[in-house]
Each structure stands twice: as structure tokens, then as C-alpha cells.
Amino acid sequence: RLAGGGTSKGMSFKSAYGAQVIAPYGGRVEFSGAFNNDHVVILNTGGGYFIVLTGMGETFPKAGTRIKAGEPLGVMPSRSANRAGSPELFMEFRKNRSSINPMPWVGTALARSRKG
């Protein structure tokens, strides 16, 4: 679902505790680690496009690592992480520092994953 009313272009996905998070697209990891009591991965997919993923309990890659689509980025928090409700992965797509509509990206990624 789209989060944040009409202004945010991010999407939230309910998840299972401890579920693995994989890269929706290939790219270069710009940031990976803890930020404001959360774990974040920022993936540079090229051409000024970035994907920001937050809500994880742990991240795996180091900044500067090249990632292929489908490779593990981290895991969602465990049940013991003291968070209310089910964990949620938040994903935001950015172009030149501005949020963009995620639907063209997500639709392409979902179609690709259903083929394989």
C-alpha cells in the first residue's frame, strides 16, 4: 500500500518476523546499516535512481558492494525486537533526490519474479 497519504511515494509491505529481504533491482549499495533505531539500505540503481528500504532488523551488504536483483539485503526484525504489530518493510523510489511513483518499478519487478 502507498504510505503517507498523498505526498509520500513510498510503499509499505507487511512481513513475517525474521523474513529475508532481497534486492528488487541490481545496483550499488550506497548505505547499509543502522539509522534512527532502524536498519536501512540505499541502493543506487543508476541513472540518478535510488531505492531506499527501511524497517529491517539487520542489513547484510557493506556500502560500495554491487548487488544483483534477488540477492539478500537483510532480515526483518525478530519477534523480540519489541515493535508493535507485524513488521513492515518501507520502500521508496527516488530520482535526483525526489520521491517518484513506485508503481512502474514494482510492477516490473513483480512480473519478472512471477516468470522465474
Protein Blocks (a to p, Z undefined) as FASTA:
>chain_A
ZZhijmbccdcddddehiacddfbgcddfbgcdeehiacddddebjhiacddehiabdfb
dghiacdehiafbdcddfklopghjddddddddeehiacdfklmmmmmmmmmmmZZ
